[in-house]
Amino acid sequence: MHIVIAEDSALLRAGLVRLLTDEGHQVTGVGTAVELIHETDRNTPDLAVIDVRMPPTYSTEGLDAARKLKARHPNLGVLVLSQYVEQHNAIELLTAGHGGIGYLLKDRVANIDGFLADLARIAAGGTAFDPEVIRQLFAQQRRAQPLATLSARERDVLHRLSQGLTNTGIADELSLSVSAVEKHLNAIFTKLGITKNPIHNQRVRAVLIYLEQNAA
């Protein structure tokens, strides 16, 4: 897998490059959002691991670059890896595109194997979110327990969806047909009020609601 690491801390960047290189990946490290965009547009990696606050202003350069890259390269896996939960534009990033998105907090990554599994899942089009990220992002947008409207089977399907499974993977785990899974997903989207939208991904929005309610 080809990975680009966008991290202004030289020590952390070198550590991530070494870790992922040792795992057999092709890894490029950059220190600014401008370098990230240039490297991604030029070489089209499978995955970008991006800090939120980067030079020159250390505000939201990394997050803004992630949004641009996800719009240009919808199949690019993007992991936001930060010390902070940045409200500005974060929800738009997490719910846009075609999946392949994650947001983890540096200080809460306690298991290397789990971190590597998250990277693989994001690169394959799945999702990985720290529950604390979900809690903070939706702290001002809490819903009145929308999951209570779901049937037990719909909850099972949504749980598997939150684990990054495809429709086929969900069908295999629950001994359902793929068409049945699709019907359950459509029912879930309807009950959660998630309409079709060219900007926001229905599957990711459903996962965010599920994770937010279970983190509350």
SVG drawing of the C-alpha trace seen along z (x, -y; Angstrom):
<svg xmlns="http://www.w3.org/2000/svg" viewBox="-39 -32 51 50">
<polyline fill="none" stroke="black" stroke-width="0.4" points="0.0,0.0 1.2,-3.5 0.8,-5.9 1.6,-9.6 2.1,-10.9 1.3,-14.7 2.7,-15.6 4.7,-18.7 6.3,-17.1 9.5,-15.6 9.8,-13.0 6.3,-11.7 6.5,-11.8 9.7,-9.7 8.2,-7.3 5.1,-6.7 7.1,-6.4 9.4,-3.8 6.5,-1.8 4.6,-1.6 7.7,-0.9 8.5,2.0 5.0,3.3 5.9,3.4 4.2,0.3 5.6,-2.4 5.6,-5.5 6.3,-9.2 6.4,-11.8 5.6,-15.5 5.6,-18.4 3.1,-20.9 -0.4,-20.8 1.0,-22.2 3.5,-19.3 0.6,-16.9 -1.5,-18.2 1.4,-18.1 2.5,-14.6 -1.0,-13.2 -1.9,-14.8 1.4,-13.6 1.5,-10.0 -2.1,-9.2 -1.4,-7.1 -3.9,-4.7 -4.1,-6.4 -3.2,-9.8 -2.6,-10.2 -3.1,-13.9 -2.7,-16.1 -5.2,-18.9 -3.0,-21.8 -0.1,-22.4 2.1,-25.3 2.0,-28.2 -0.9,-29.2 -1.4,-25.9 -5.1,-26.2 -7.0,-23.9 -4.5,-23.6 -4.4,-19.8 -8.2,-19.4 -8.8,-21.8 -6.3,-19.9 -8.0,-16.6 -11.3,-18.0 -9.8,-19.2 -8.0,-15.9 -11.1,-13.8 -13.1,-15.9 -10.4,-15.4 -9.7,-11.8 -12.9,-10.2 -11.2,-6.7 -8.3,-8.1 -8.4,-6.8 -8.1,-9.7 -7.2,-9.3 -7.2,-12.5 -4.8,-11.8 -4.7,-14.7 -4.5,-15.8 -7.7,-17.8 -11.3,-17.4 -11.7,-20.2 -15.3,-21.2 -14.7,-23.4 -15.5,-21.5 -14.9,-18.1 -18.4,-16.8 -18.4,-17.8 -15.2,-15.8 -16.4,-12.8 -19.7,-12.5 -18.6,-13.4 -17.3,-11.2 -17.4,-7.4 -16.2,-6.2 -12.6,-5.5 -12.4,-8.0 -11.4,-8.1 -10.6,-10.4 -8.4,-9.2 -6.9,-11.1 -3.1,-10.6 -3.1,-10.3 -5.8,-7.6 -4.1,-5.3 -3.0,-2.6 -2.7,0.4 -0.5,0.6 -2.2,3.7 -5.5,1.9 -4.1,-1.2 -2.7,0.8 -6.1,2.5 -7.8,-0.9 -5.5,-2.0 -6.2,1.1 -9.9,0.7 -9.9,-3.0 -7.7,-2.3 -10.3,0.4 -13.1,-2.1 -14.2,-1.5 -14.3,-3.9 -12.5,-4.3 -13.6,-6.9 -12.6,-7.5 -15.7,-7.5 -14.5,-10.7 -14.4,-12.4 -18.0,-11.5 -19.1,-12.6 -17.5,-16.0 -18.6,-16.6 -22.2,-15.9 -22.3,-17.4 -24.3,-20.3 -26.4,-18.2 -27.8,-15.4 -30.8,-13.6 -33.7,-12.1 -32.4,-8.5 -33.1,-7.8 -31.7,-4.3 -34.8,-3.4 -36.8,-3.3 -34.7,-0.5 -35.7,3.1 -33.3,5.7 -32.2,6.9 -31.7,3.3 -29.5,2.7 -27.5,5.8 -27.0,4.5 -26.0,1.0 -23.5,2.5 -21.8,4.5 -21.8,1.4 -20.0,-0.5 -17.3,2.2 -16.6,1.3 -18.2,4.3 -19.5,4.2 -23.1,5.3 -21.7,8.7 -19.7,9.0 -22.9,8.1 -24.9,10.6 -22.4,13.4 -22.2,12.6 -26.0,12.4 -26.9,15.2 -28.9,12.8 -29.0,12.2 -27.3,9.1 -30.7,7.7 -32.1,8.2 -29.2,6.2 -29.8,3.4 -33.5,3.3 -32.5,3.1 -30.0,0.3 -32.7,-1.7 -35.0,-1.3 -32.3,-2.4 -31.6,-5.5 -35.3,-6.4 -35.8,-5.9 -32.7,-8.0 -33.7,-10.7 -30.7,-10.3 -31.8,-11.3 -29.9,-10.7 -27.5,-13.6 -24.6,-13.9 -22.5,-15.7 -22.9,-13.4 -22.5,-9.7 -25.6,-7.9 -23.6,-5.0 -21.0,-7.1 -23.8,-9.4 -25.6,-6.3 -22.3,-5.1 -21.7,-8.5 -25.2,-8.5 -24.7,-4.9 -21.3,-5.7 -22.5,-9.0 -25.5,-7.3 -23.4,-4.5 -20.7,-6.9 -23.2,-9.1"/>
</svg>
